[in-house]
């Protein structure tokens, strides 16, 4: 019974950490006051991570790792 509890706890921790790490992967898209895209910041996507342009308060978060278009 003790072995099962350890296995269940390890599985729970693994699932929780995977979910937590996957939930913040994505891109912030920054727009100016007129709605024109002026910058972005991709995080948590390894080789696709990076920033360009200007950060503004007018922003939208797109979850998941995708190639920029």
mmCIF file as Biopython writes it, N, C-alpha, C and O atoms, coordinates in Angstrom:
data_model
#
loop_
_atom_site.group_PDB
_atom_site.id
_atom_site.type_symbol
_atom_site.label_atom_id
_atom_site.label_alt_id
_atom_site.label_comp_id
_atom_site.label_asym_id
_atom_site.label_entity_id
_atom_site.label_seq_id
_atom_site.pdbx_PDB_ins_code
_atom_site.Cartn_x
_atom_site.Cartn_y
_atom_site.Cartn_z
_atom_site.occupancy
_atom_site.B_iso_or_equiv
_atom_site.auth_seq_id
_atom_site.auth_asym_id
_atom_site.pdbx_PDB_model_num
ATOM 1   N N  . UNK A ? 1  ? 0.812  -1.189 0.000   1.0 0.0 1  A 1 
ATOM 2   C CA . UNK A ? 1  ? 0.000  0.000  0.000   1.0 0.0 1  A 1 
ATOM 3   C C  . UNK A ? 1  ? 0.863  1.264  0.000   1.0 0.0 1  A 1 
ATOM 4   O O  . UNK A ? 1  ? 0.514  2.252  -0.646  1.0 0.0 1  A 1 
ATOM 5   N N  . UNK A ? 2  ? 1.962  1.239  0.704   1.0 0.0 2  A 1 
ATOM 6   C CA . UNK A ? 2  ? 2.837  2.403  0.777   1.0 0.0 2  A 1 
ATOM 7   C C  . UNK A ? 2  ? 3.448  2.705  -0.594  1.0 0.0 2  A 1 
ATOM 8   O O  . UNK A ? 2  ? 3.595  3.868  -0.971  1.0 0.0 2  A 1 
ATOM 9   N N  . UNK A ? 3  ? 3.797  1.669  -1.323  1.0 0.0 3  A 1 
ATOM 10  C CA . UNK A ? 3  ? 4.386  1.850  -2.654  1.0 0.0 3  A 1 
ATOM 11  C C  . UNK A ? 3  ? 3.377  2.515  -3.595  1.0 0.0 3  A 1 
ATOM 12  O O  . UNK A ? 3  ? 3.751  3.363  -4.406  1.0 0.0 3  A 1 
ATOM 13  N N  . UNK A ? 4  ? 2.103  2.134  -3.488  1.0 0.0 4  A 1 
ATOM 14  C CA . UNK A ? 4  ? 1.067  2.725  -4.318  1.0 0.0 4  A 1 
ATOM 15  C C  . UNK A ? 4  ? 0.911  4.213  -4.003  1.0 0.0 4  A 1 
ATOM 16  O O  . UNK A ? 4  ? 0.753  5.020  -4.919  1.0 0.0 4  A 1 
ATOM 17  N N  . UNK A ? 5  ? 0.952  4.585  -2.738  1.0 0.0 5  A 1 
ATOM 18  C CA . UNK A ? 5  ? 0.821  5.993  -2.348  1.0 0.0 5  A 1 
ATOM 19  C C  . UNK A ? 5  ? 1.973  6.824  -2.901  1.0 0.0 5  A 1 
ATOM 20  O O  . UNK A ? 5  ? 1.766  7.940  -3.376  1.0 0.0 5  A 1 
ATOM 21  N N  . UNK A ? 6  ? 3.183  6.280  -2.840  1.0 0.0 6  A 1 
ATOM 22  C CA . UNK A ? 6  ? 4.344  6.995  -3.374  1.0 0.0 6  A 1 
ATOM 23  C C  . UNK A ? 6  ? 4.201  7.178  -4.875  1.0 0.0 6  A 1 
ATOM 24  O O  . UNK A ? 6  ? 4.471  8.257  -5.402  1.0 0.0 6  A 1 
ATOM 25  N N  . UNK A ? 7  ? 3.771  6.114  -5.571  1.0 0.0 7  A 1 
ATOM 26  C CA . UNK A ? 7  ? 3.571  6.202  -7.014  1.0 0.0 7  A 1 
ATOM 27  C C  . UNK A ? 7  ? 2.484  7.221  -7.350  1.0 0.0 7  A 1 
ATOM 28  O O  . UNK A ? 7  ? 2.653  8.021  -8.271  1.0 0.0 7  A 1 
ATOM 29  N N  . UNK A ? 8  ? 1.384  7.201  -6.624  1.0 0.0 8  A 1 
ATOM 30  C CA . UNK A ? 8  ? 0.284  8.135  -6.876  1.0 0.0 8  A 1 
ATOM 31  C C  . UNK A ? 8  ? 0.725  9.575  -6.636  1.0 0.0 8  A 1 
ATOM 32  O O  . UNK A ? 8  ? 0.377  10.467 -7.409  1.0 0.0 8  A 1 
ATOM 33  N N  . UNK A ? 9  ? 1.484  9.805  -5.579  1.0 0.0 9  A 1 
ATOM 34  C CA . UNK A ? 9  ? 1.981  11.146 -5.285  1.0 0.0 9  A 1 
ATOM 35  C C  . UNK A ? 9  ? 2.943  11.623 -6.374  1.0 0.0 9  A 1 
ATOM 36  O O  . UNK A ? 9  ? 2.874  12.774 -6.805  1.0 0.0 9  A 1 
ATOM 37  N N  . UNK A ? 10 ? 3.833  10.746 -6.816  1.0 0.0 10 A 1 
ATOM 38  C CA . UNK A ? 10 ? 4.773  11.107 -7.879  1.0 0.0 10 A 1 
ATOM 39  C C  . UNK A ? 10 ? 4.031  11.428 -9.176  1.0 0.0 10 A 1 
ATOM 40  O O  . UNK A ? 10 ? 4.393  12.374 -9.875  1.0 0.0 10 A 1 
ATOM 41  N N  . UNK A ? 11 ? 3.012  10.661 -9.497  1.0 0.0 11 A 1 
ATOM 42  C CA . UNK A ? 11 ? 2.222  10.914 -10.702 1.0 0.0 11 A 1 
ATOM 43  C C  . UNK A ? 11 ? 1.495  12.254 -10.598 1.0 0.0 11 A 1 
ATOM 44  O O  . UNK A ? 11 ? 1.439  13.008 -11.569 1.0 0.0 11 A 1 
ATOM 45  N N  . UNK A ? 12 ? 0.948  12.544 -9.439  1.0 0.0 12 A 1 
ATOM 46  C CA . UNK A ? 12 ? 0.241  13.806 -9.226  1.0 0.0 12 A 1 
ATOM 47  C C  . UNK A ? 12 ? 1.186  15.000 -9.369  1.0 0.0 12 A 1 
ATOM 48  O O  . UNK A ? 12 ? 0.844  15.995 -10.008 1.0 0.0 12 A 1 
ATOM 49  N N  . UNK A ? 13 ? 2.356  14.899 -8.782  1.0 0.0 13 A 1 
ATOM 50  C CA . UNK A ? 13 ? 3.343  15.982 -8.889  1.0 0.0 13 A 1 
ATOM 51  C C  . UNK A ? 13 ? 3.764  16.164 -10.342 1.0 0.0 13 A 1 
ATOM 52  O O  . UNK A ? 13 ? 3.886  17.297 -10.808 1.0 0.0 13 A 1 
ATOM 53  N N  . UNK A ? 14 ? 3.987  15.080 -11.060 1.0 0.0 14 A 1 
ATOM 54  C CA . UNK A ? 14 ? 4.379  15.167 -12.469 1.0 0.0 14 A 1 
ATOM 55  C C  . UNK A ? 14 ? 3.316  15.824 -13.325 1.0 0.0 14 A 1 
ATOM 56  O O  . UNK A ? 14 ? 3.628  16.668 -14.164 1.0 0.0 14 A 1 
ATOM 57  N N  . UNK A ? 15 ? 2.072  15.449 -13.125 1.0 0.0 15 A 1 
ATOM 58  C CA . UNK A ? 15 ? 0.970  16.035 -13.898 1.0 0.0 15 A 1 
ATOM 59  C C  . UNK A ? 15 ? 0.810  17.507 -13.556 1.0 0.0 15 A 1 
ATOM 60  O O  . UNK A ? 15 ? 0.609  18.336 -14.443 1.0 0.0 15 A 1 
ATOM 61  N N  . UNK A ? 16 ? 0.899  17.833 -12.275 1.0 0.0 16 A 1 
ATOM 62  C CA . UNK A ? 16 ? 0.755  19.218 -11.844 1.0 0.0 16 A 1 
ATOM 63  C C  . UNK A ? 16 ? 1.856  20.093 -12.418 1.0 0.0 16 A 1 
ATOM 64  O O  . UNK A ? 16 ? 1.578  21.194 -12.892 1.0 0.0 16 A 1 
ATOM 65  N N  . UNK A ? 17 ? 3.096  19.632 -12.387 1.0 0.0 17 A 1 
ATOM 66  C CA . UNK A ? 17 ? 4.192  20.446 -12.909 1.0 0.0 17 A 1 
ATOM 67  C C  . UNK A ? 17 ? 4.076  20.605 -14.419 1.0 0.0 17 A 1 
ATOM 68  O O  . UNK A ? 17 ? 4.390  21.673 -14.945 1.0 0.0 17 A 1 
ATOM 69  N N  . UNK A ? 18 ? 3.627  19.559 -15.137 1.0 0.0 18 A 1 
ATOM 70  C CA . UNK A ? 18 ? 3.449  19.666 -16.580 1.0 0.0 18 A 1 
ATOM 71  C C  . UNK A ? 18 ? 2.367  20.684 -16.905 1.0 0.0 18 A 1 
ATOM 72  O O  . UNK A ? 18 ? 2.538  21.511 -17.801 1.0 0.0 18 A 1 
ATOM 73  N N  . UNK A ? 19 ? 1.257  20.627 -16.181 1.0 0.0 19 A 1 
ATOM 74  C CA . UNK A ? 19 ? 0.162  21.561 -16.411 1.0 0.0 19 A 1 
ATOM 75  C C  . UNK A ? 19 ? 0.590  22.985 -16.107 1.0 0.0 19 A 1 
ATOM 76  O O  . UNK A ? 19 ? 0.259  23.903 -16.857 1.0 0.0 19 A 1 
ATOM 77  N N  . UNK A ? 20 ? 1.313  23.180 -15.030 1.0 0.0 20 A 1 
ATOM 78  C CA . UNK A ? 20 ? 1.767  24.528 -14.670 1.0 0.0 20 A 1 
ATOM 79  C C  . UNK A ? 20 ? 2.734  25.074 -15.705 1.0 0.0 20 A 1 
ATOM 80  O O  . UNK A ? 20 ? 2.657  26.252 -16.053 1.0 0.0 20 A 1 
ATOM 81  N N  . UNK A ? 21 ? 3.638  24.249 -16.203 1.0 0.0 21 A 1 
ATOM 82  C CA . UNK A ? 21 ? 4.598  24.746 -17.187 1.0 0.0 21 A 1 
ATOM 83  C C  . UNK A ? 21 ? 3.937  25.016 -18.528 1.0 0.0 21 A 1 
ATOM 84  O O  . UNK A ? 21 ? 4.328  25.952 -19.225 1.0 0.0 21 A 1 
ATOM 85  N N  . UNK A ? 22 ? 2.950  24.223 -18.904 1.0 0.0 22 A 1 
ATOM 86  C CA . UNK A ? 22 ? 2.281  24.411 -20.186 1.0 0.0 22 A 1 
ATOM 87  C C  . UNK A ? 22 ? 1.325  25.594 -20.166 1.0 0.0 22 A 1 
ATOM 88  O O  . UNK A ? 22 ? 1.014  26.145 -21.221 1.0 0.0 22 A 1 
ATOM 89  N N  . UNK A ? 23 ? 0.852  25.996 -18.995 1.0 0.0 23 A 1 
ATOM 90  C CA . UNK A ? 23 ? -0.165 27.042 -18.925 1.0 0.0 23 A 1 
ATOM 91  C C  . UNK A ? 23 ? 0.387  28.435 -19.203 1.0 0.0 23 A 1 
ATOM 92  O O  . UNK A ? 23 ? -0.395 29.335 -19.509 1.0 0.0 23 A 1 
ATOM 93  N N  . UNK A ? 24 ? 1.682  28.654 -19.112 1.0 0.0 24 A 1 
ATOM 94  C CA . UNK A ? 24 ? 2.202  29.996 -19.357 1.0 0.0 24 A 1 
ATOM 95  C C  . UNK A ? 24 ? 2.938  30.110 -20.679 1.0 0.0 24 A 1 
ATOM 96  O O  . UNK A ? 24 ? 3.500  31.167 -20.965 1.0 0.0 24 A 1 
ATOM 97  N N  . UNK A ? 25 ? 2.959  29.080 -21.484 1.0 0.0 25 A 1 
ATOM 98  C CA . UNK A ? 25 ? 3.598  29.159 -22.788 1.0 0.0 25 A 1 
ATOM 99  C C  . UNK A ? 25 ? 2.711  29.948 -23.736 1.0 0.0 25 A 1 
ATOM 100 O O  . UNK A ? 25 ? 1.513  29.688 -23.845 1.0 0.0 25 A 1 
ATOM 101 N N  . UNK A ? 26 ? 3.294  30.888 -24.400 1.0 0.0 26 A 1 
ATOM 102 C CA . UNK A ? 26 ? 2.515  31.644 -25.361 1.0 0.0 26 A 1 
ATOM 103 C C  . UNK A ? 26 ? 3.153  32.957 -25.724 1.0 0.0 26 A 1 
ATOM 104 O O  . UNK A ? 26 ? 4.342  33.179 -25.491 1.0 0.0 26 A 1 
ATOM 105 N N  . UNK A ? 27 ? 2.341  33.833 -26.304 1.0 0.0 27 A 1 
ATOM 106 C CA . UNK A ? 27 ? 2.840  35.100 -26.823 1.0 0.0 27 A 1 
ATOM 107 C C  . UNK A ? 27 ? 1.957  36.251 -26.371 1.0 0.0 27 A 1 
ATOM 108 O O  . UNK A ? 27 ? 0.731  36.190 -26.463 1.0 0.0 27 A 1 
ATOM 109 N N  . UNK A ? 28 ? 2.605  37.305 -25.879 1.0 0.0 28 A 1 
ATOM 110 C CA . UNK A ? 28 ? 1.923  38.570 -25.631 1.0 0.0 28 A 1 
ATOM 111 C C  . UNK A ? 28 ? 2.026  39.375 -26.915 1.0 0.0 28 A 1 
ATOM 112 O O  . UNK A ? 28 ? 3.117  39.546 -27.459 1.0 0.0 28 A 1 
ATOM 113 N N  . UNK A ? 29 ? 0.906  39.865 -27.397 1.0 0.0 29 A 1 
ATOM 114 C CA . UNK A ? 29 ? 0.876  40.728 -28.570 1.0 0.0 29 A 1 
ATOM 115 C C  . UNK A ? 29 ? 0.550  42.140 -28.107 1.0 0.0 29 A 1 
ATOM 116 O O  . UNK A ? 29 ? -0.435 42.349 -27.399 1.0 0.0 29 A 1 
ATOM 117 N N  . UNK A ? 30 ? 1.369  43.111 -28.501 1.0 0.0 30 A 1 
ATOM 118 C CA . UNK A ? 30 ? 1.216  44.496 -28.063 1.0 0.0 30 A 1 
ATOM 119 C C  . UNK A ? 30 ? 0.697  45.356 -29.211 1.0 0.0 30 A 1 
ATOM 120 O O  . UNK A ? 30 ? 1.208  45.300 -30.329 1.0 0.0 30 A 1 
ATOM 121 N N  . UNK A ? 31 ? -0.336 46.156 -28.910 1.0 0.0 31 A 1 
ATOM 122 C CA . UNK A ? 31 ? -0.970 47.011 -29.914 1.0 0.0 31 A 1 
ATOM 123 C C  . UNK A ? 31 ? -0.897 48.468 -29.490 1.0 0.0 31 A 1 
ATOM 124 O O  . UNK A ? 31 ? -0.876 48.775 -28.298 1.0 0.0 31 A 1 
ATOM 125 N N  . UNK A ? 32 ? -0.859 49.373 -30.479 1.0 0.0 32 A 1 
ATOM 126 C CA . UNK A ? 32 ? -0.897 50.794 -30.140 1.0 0.0 32 A 1 
ATOM 127 C C  . UNK A ? 32 ? -2.352 51.216 -29.935 1.0 0.0 32 A 1 
ATOM 128 O O  . UNK A ? 32 ? -3.255 50.380 -29.973 1.0 0.0 32 A 1 
ATOM 129 N N  . UNK A ? 33 ? -2.577 52.507 -29.717 1.0 0.0 33 A 1 
ATOM 130 C CA . UNK A ? 33 ? -3.934 53.003 -29.439 1.0 0.0 33 A 1 
ATOM 131 C C  . UNK A ? 33 ? -4.881 52.830 -30.616 1.0 0.0 33 A 1 
ATOM 132 O O  . UNK A ? 33 ? -6.099 52.808 -30.434 1.0 0.0 33 A 1 
ATOM 133 N N  . UNK A ? 34 ? -4.340 52.709 -31.813 1.0 0.0 34 A 1 
ATOM 134 C CA . UNK A ? 34 ? -5.172 52.545 -33.003 1.0 0.0 34 A 1 
ATOM 135 C C  . UNK A ? 34 ? -5.405 51.078 -33.356 1.0 0.0 34 A 1 
ATOM 136 O O  . UNK A ? 34 ? -6.091 50.781 -34.334 1.0 0.0 34 A 1 
ATOM 137 N N  . UNK A ? 35 ? -4.837 50.152 -32.565 1.0 0.0 35 A 1 
ATOM 138 C CA . UNK A ? 35 ? -5.037 48.723 -32.806 1.0 0.0 35 A 1 
ATOM 139 C C  . UNK A ? 35 ? -4.020 48.091 -33.734 1.0 0.0 35 A 1 
ATOM 140 O O  . UNK A ? 35 ? -4.220 46.971 -34.202 1.0 0.0 35 A 1 
ATOM 141 N N  . UNK A ? 36 ? -2.932 48.792 -34.006 1.0 0.0 36 A 1 
ATOM 142 C CA . UNK A ? 36 ? -1.878 48.276 -34.887 1.0 0.0 36 A 1 
ATOM 143 C C  . UNK A ? 36 ? -0.878 47.487 -34.037 1.0 0.0 36 A 1 
ATOM 144 O O  . UNK A ? 36 ? -0.434 47.963 -32.993 1.0 0.0 36 A 1 
ATOM 145 N N  . UNK A ? 37 ? -0.530 46.284 -34.490 1.0 0.0 37 A 1 
ATOM 146 C CA . UNK A ? 37 ? 0.454  45.451 -33.797 1.0 0.0 37 A 1 
ATOM 147 C C  . UNK A ? 37 ? 1.812  46.138 -33.819 1.0 0.0 37 A 1 
ATOM 148 O O  . UNK A ? 37 ? 2.348  46.442 -34.885 1.0 0.0 37 A 1 
ATOM 149 N N  . UNK A ? 38 ? 2.372  46.384 -32.613 1.0 0.0 38 A 1 
ATOM 150 C CA . UNK A ? 38 ? 3.650  47.097 -32.536 1.0 0.0 38 A 1 
ATOM 151 C C  . UNK A ? 38 ? 4.739  46.290 -31.847 1.0 0.0 38 A 1 
ATOM 152 O O  . UNK A ? 38 ? 5.880  46.746 -31.766 1.0 0.0 38 A 1 
ATOM 153 N N  . UNK A ? 39 ? 4.411  45.089 -31.343 1.0 0.0 39 A 1 
ATOM 154 C CA . UNK A ? 39 ? 5.417  44.270 -30.690 1.0 0.0 39 A 1 
ATOM 155 C C  . UNK A ? 39 ? 4.844  42.960 -30.193 1.0 0.0 39 A 1 
ATOM 156 O O  . UNK A ? 39 ? 3.628  42.770 -30.162 1.0 0.0 39 A 1 
ATOM 157 N N  . UNK A ? 40 ? 5.741  42.049 -29.801 1.0 0.0 40 A 1 
ATOM 158 C CA . UNK A ? 40 ? 5.312  40.780 -29.221 1.0 0.0 40 A 1 
ATOM 159 C C  . UNK A ? 40 ? 6.420  40.219 -28.347 1.0 0.0 40 A 1 
ATOM 160 O O  . UNK A ? 40 ? 7.585  40.597 -28.465 1.0 0.0 40 A 1 
ATOM 161 N N  . UNK A ? 41 ? 6.027  39.307 -27.465 1.0 0.0 41 A 1 
ATOM 162 C CA . UNK A ? 41 ? 6.966  38.620 -26.590 1.0 0.0 41 A 1 
ATOM 163 C C  . UNK A ? 41 ? 6.501  37.182 -26.465 1.0 0.0 41 A 1 
ATOM 164 O O  . UNK A ? 41 ? 5.433  36.920 -25.912 1.0 0.0 41 A 1 
ATOM 165 N N  . UNK A ? 42 ? 7.292  36.248 -26.973 1.0 0.0 42 A 1 
ATOM 166 C CA . UNK A ? 42 ? 6.993  34.824 -26.878 1.0 0.0 42 A 1 
ATOM 167 C C  . UNK A ? 42 ? 7.840  34.242 -25.767 1.0 0.0 42 A 1 
ATOM 168 O O  . UNK A ? 42 ? 9.044  34.494 -25.705 1.0 0.0 42 A 1 
ATOM 169 N N  . UNK A ? 43 ? 7.216  33.454 -24.877 1.0 0.0 43 A 1 
ATOM 170 C CA . UNK A ? 43 ? 7.924  32.884 -23.728 1.0 0.0 43 A 1 
ATOM 171 C C  . UNK A ? 43 ? 7.487  31.446 -23.499 1.0 0.0 43 A 1 
ATOM 172 O O  . UNK A ? 43 ? 6.336  31.082 -23.738 1.0 0.0 43 A 1 
ATOM 173 N N  . UNK A ? 44 ? 8.429  30.641 -23.033 1.0 0.0 44 A 1 
ATOM 174 C CA . UNK A ? 44 ? 8.144  29.258 -22.706 1.0 0.0 44 A 1 
ATOM 175 C C  . UNK A ? 44 ? 8.137  28.325 -23.899 1.0 0.0 44 A 1 
ATOM 176 O O  . UNK A ? 44 ? 7.702  27.180 -23.781 1.0 0.0 44 A 1 
ATOM 177 N N  . UNK A ? 45 ? 8.601  28.783 -25.029 1.0 0.0 45 A 1 
ATOM 178 C CA . UNK A ? 45 ? 8.560  27.989 -26.263 1.0 0.0 45 A 1 
ATOM 179 C C  . UNK A ? 45 ? 9.955  27.691 -26.811 1.0 0.0 45 A 1 
ATOM 180 O O  . UNK A ? 45 ? 10.120 27.435 -28.004 1.0 0.0 45 A 1 
ATOM 181 N N  . UNK A ? 46 ? 10.934 27.725 -25.948 1.0 0.0 46 A 1 
ATOM 182 C CA . UNK A ? 46 ? 12.334 27.419 -26.278 1.0 0.0 46 A 1 
ATOM 183 C C  . UNK A ? 46 ? 12.872 28.214 -27.448 1.0 0.0 46 A 1 
ATOM 184 O O  . UNK A ? 46 ? 13.091 29.418 -27.310 1.0 0.0 46 A 1 
ATOM 185 N N  . UNK A ? 47 ? 13.095 27.589 -28.600 1.0 0.0 47 A 1 
ATOM 186 C CA . UNK A ? 47 ? 13.763 28.275 -29.710 1.0 0.0 47 A 1 
ATOM 187 C C  . UNK A ? 47 ? 12.908 29.386 -30.316 1.0 0.0 47 A 1 
ATOM 188 O O  . UNK A ? 47 ? 13.435 30.240 -31.028 1.0 0.0 47 A 1 
ATOM 189 N N  . UNK A ? 48 ? 11.602 29.395 -30.050 1.0 0.0 48 A 1 
ATOM 190 C CA . UNK A ? 48 ? 10.742 30.457 -30.570 1.0 0.0 48 A 1 
ATOM 191 C C  . UNK A ? 48 ? 10.659 31.647 -29.610 1.0 0.0 48 A 1 
ATOM 192 O O  . UNK A ? 48 ? 10.025 32.650 -29.941 1.0 0.0 48 A 1 
ATOM 193 N N  . UNK A ? 49 ? 11.287 31.561 -28.424 1.0 0.0 49 A 1 
ATOM 194 C CA . UNK A ? 49 ? 11.249 32.660 -27.460 1.0 0.0 49 A 1 
ATOM 195 C C  . UNK A ? 49 ? 11.918 33.901 -28.027 1.0 0.0 49 A 1 
ATOM 196 O O  . UNK A ? 49 ? 12.909 33.816 -28.752 1.0 0.0 49 A 1 
ATOM 197 N N  . UNK A ? 50 ? 11.368 35.040 -27.687 1.0 0.0 50 A 1 
ATOM 198 C CA . UNK A ? 50 ? 11.991 36.284 -28.108 1.0 0.0 50 A 1 
ATOM 199 C C  . UNK A ? 50 ? 11.027 37.446 -28.023 1.0 0.0 50 A 1 
ATOM 200 O O  . UNK A ? 50 ? 9.834  37.280 -27.771 1.0 0.0 50 A 1 
ATOM 201 N N  . UNK A ? 51 ? 11.575 38.620 -28.240 1.0 0.0 51 A 1 
ATOM 202 C CA . UNK A ? 51 ? 10.805 39.860 -28.201 1.0 0.0 51 A 1 
ATOM 203 C C  . UNK A ? 51 ? 11.142 40.696 -29.430 1.0 0.0 51 A 1 
ATOM 204 O O  . UNK A ? 51 ? 12.234 40.604 -29.991 1.0 0.0 51 A 1 
ATOM 205 N N  . UNK A ? 52 ? 10.190 41.497 -29.822 1.0 0.0 52 A 1 
ATOM 206 C CA . UNK A ? 52 ? 10.455 42.495 -30.843 1.0 0.0 52 A 1 
ATOM 207 C C  . UNK A ? 52 ? 9.481  43.642 -30.625 1.0 0.0 52 A 1 
ATOM 208 O O  . UNK A ? 52 ? 8.418  43.457 -30.032 1.0 0.0 52 A 1 
ATOM 209 N N  . UNK A ? 53 ? 9.836  44.800 -31.094 1.0 0.0 53 A 1 
ATOM 210 C CA . UNK A ? 53 ? 8.944  45.949 -31.047 1.0 0.0 53 A 1 
ATOM 211 C C  . UNK A ? 53 ? 8.840  46.611 -29.691 1.0 0.0 53 A 1 
ATOM 212 O O  . UNK A ? 53 ? 9.777  46.597 -28.892 1.0 0.0 53 A 1 
ATOM 213 N N  . UNK A ? 54 ? 7.676  47.191 -29.452 1.0 0.0 54 A 1 
ATOM 214 C CA . UNK A ? 54 ? 7.408  48.023 -28.285 1.0 0.0 54 A 1 
ATOM 215 C C  . UNK A ? 54 ? 6.377  47.340 -27.392 1.0 0.0 54 A 1 
ATOM 216 O O  . UNK A ? 54 ? 5.407  46.763 -27.885 1.0 0.0 54 A 1 
ATOM 217 N N  . UNK A ? 55 ? 6.590  47.407 -26.072 1.0 0.0 55 A 1 
ATOM 218 C CA . UNK A ? 55 ? 5.591  46.910 -25.122 1.0 0.0 55 A 1 
ATOM 219 C C  . UNK A ? 55 ? 4.640  48.050 -24.774 1.0 0.0 55 A 1 
ATOM 220 O O  . UNK A ? 55 ? 5.074  49.157 -24.455 1.0 0.0 55 A 1 
ATOM 221 N N  . UNK A ? 56 ? 3.339  47.771 -24.839 1.0 0.0 56 A 1 
ATOM 222 C CA . UNK A ? 56 ? 2.324  48.754 -24.480 1.0 0.0 56 A 1 
ATOM 223 C C  . UNK A ? 56 ? 1.369  48.136 -23.466 1.0 0.0 56 A 1 
ATOM 224 O O  . UNK A ? 56 ? 1.423  46.934 -23.205 1.0 0.0 56 A 1 
ATOM 225 N N  . UNK A ? 57 ? 0.499  48.962 -22.896 1.0 0.0 57 A 1 
ATOM 226 C CA . UNK A ? 57 ? -0.511 48.462 -21.968 1.0 0.0 57 A 1 
ATOM 227 C C  . UNK A ? 57 ? -1.650 47.762 -22.698 1.0 0.0 57 A 1 
ATOM 228 O O  . UNK A ? 57 ? -2.384 46.982 -22.091 1.0 0.0 57 A 1 
ATOM 229 N N  . UNK A ? 58 ? -1.807 48.027 -23.985 1.0 0.0 58 A 1 
ATOM 230 C CA . UNK A ? 58 ? -2.841 47.410 -24.806 1.0 0.0 58 A 1 
ATOM 231 C C  . UNK A ? 58 ? -2.282 46.099 -25.347 1.0 0.0 58 A 1 
ATOM 232 O O  . UNK A ? 58 ? -1.620 46.084 -26.385 1.0 0.0 58 A 1 
ATOM 233 N N  . UNK A ? 59 ? -2.550 44.978 -24.632 1.0 0.0 59 A 1 
ATOM 234 C CA . UNK A ? 59 ? -1.923 43.704 -25.003 1.0 0.0 59 A 1 
ATOM 235 C C  . UNK A ? 59 ? -2.927 42.559 -24.896 1.0 0.0 59 A 1 
ATOM 236 O O  . UNK A ? 59 ? -3.934 42.648 -24.194 1.0 0.0 59 A 1 
ATOM 237 N N  . UNK A ? 60 ? -2.618 41.488 -25.613 1.0 0.0 60 A 1 
ATOM 238 C CA . UNK A ? 60 ? -3.436 40.275 -25.633 1.0 0.0 60 A 1 
ATOM 239 C C  . UNK A ? 60 ? -2.492 39.093 -25.488 1.0 0.0 60 A 1 
ATOM 240 O O  . UNK A ? 60 ? -1.419 39.077 -26.091 1.0 0.0 60 A 1 
ATOM 241 N N  . UNK A ? 61 ? -2.889 38.089 -24.681 1.0 0.0 61 A 1 
ATOM 242 C CA . UNK A ? 61 ? -2.080 36.880 -24.517 1.0 0.0 61 A 1 
ATOM 243 C C  . UNK A ? 61 ? -2.684 35.753 -25.334 1.0 0.0 61 A 1 
ATOM 244 O O  . UNK A ? 61 ? -3.874 35.463 -25.210 1.0 0.0 61 A 1 
ATOM 245 N N  . UNK A ? 62 ? -1.869 35.115 -26.171 1.0 0.0 62 A 1 
ATOM 246 C CA . UNK A ? 62 ? -2.272 33.948 -26.954 1.0 0.0 62 A 1 
ATOM 247 C C  . UNK A ? 62 ? -1.516 32.755 -26.385 1.0 0.0 62 A 1 
ATOM 248 O O  . UNK A ? 62 ? -0.287 32.717 -26.429 1.0 0.0 62 A 1 
ATOM 249 N N  . UNK A ? 63 ? -2.248 31.782 -25.850 1.0 0.0 63 A 1 
ATOM 250 C CA . UNK A ? 63 ? -1.614 30.650 -25.192 1.0 0.0 63 A 1 
ATOM 251 C C  . UNK A ? 63 ? -1.180 29.590 -26.188 1.0 0.0 63 A 1 
ATOM 252 O O  . UNK A ? 63 ? -1.811 29.393 -27.227 1.0 0.0 63 A 1 
ATOM 253 N N  . UNK A ? 64 ? -0.082 28.906 -25.850 1.0 0.0 64 A 1 
ATOM 254 C CA . UNK A ? 64 ? 0.433  27.837 -26.686 1.0 0.0 64 A 1 
ATOM 255 C C  . UNK A ? 64 ? 1.590  28.301 -27.543 1.0 0.0 64 A 1 
ATOM 256 O O  . UNK A ? 64 ? 1.770  29.498 -27.765 1.0 0.0 64 A 1 
ATOM 257 N N  . UNK A ? 65 ? 2.371  27.356 -28.020 1.0 0.0 65 A 1 
ATOM 258 C CA . UNK A ? 65 ? 3.523  27.654 -28.875 1.0 0.0 65 A 1 
ATOM 259 C C  . UNK A ? 65 ? 3.119  27.480 -30.324 1.0 0.0 65 A 1 
ATOM 260 O O  . UNK A ? 65 ? 2.734  26.391 -30.749 1.0 0.0 65 A 1 
ATOM 261 N N  . UNK A ? 66 ? 3.209  28.552 -31.070 1.0 0.0 66 A 1 
ATOM 262 C CA . UNK A ? 66 ? 2.895  28.490 -32.488 1.0 0.0 66 A 1 
ATOM 263 C C  . UNK A ? 66 ? 3.917  29.310 -33.254 1.0 0.0 66 A 1 
ATOM 264 O O  . UNK A ? 66 ? 4.530  30.235 -32.720 1.0 0.0 66 A 1 
ATOM 265 N N  . UNK A ? 67 ? 4.080  28.959 -34.478 1.0 0.0 67 A 1 
ATOM 266 C CA . UNK A ? 67 ? 4.981  29.752 -35.327 1.0 0.0 67 A 1 
ATOM 267 C C  . UNK A ? 67 ? 4.328  31.092 -35.599 1.0 0.0 67 A 1 
ATOM 268 O O  . UNK A ? 67 ? 3.116  31.161 -35.800 1.0 0.0 67 A 1 
ATOM 269 N N  . UNK A ? 68 ? 5.104  32.145 -35.610 1.0 0.0 68 A 1 
ATOM 270 C CA . UNK A ? 68 ? 4.551  33.470 -35.885 1.0 0.0 68 A 1 
ATOM 271 C C  . UNK A ? 68 ? 4.160  33.567 -37.352 1.0 0.0 68 A 1 
ATOM 272 O O  . UNK A ? 68 ? 4.792  32.958 -38.214 1.0 0.0 68 A 1 
ATOM 273 N N  . UNK A ? 69 ? 3.128  34.326 -37.623 1.0 0.0 69 A 1 
ATOM 274 C CA . UNK A ? 69 ? 2.680  34.458 -39.007 1.0 0.0 69 A 1 
ATOM 275 C C  . UNK A ? 69 ? 2.880  35.852 -39.522 1.0 0.0 69 A 1 
ATOM 276 O O  . UNK A ? 69 ? 2.555  36.136 -40.675 1.0 0.0 69 A 1 
#
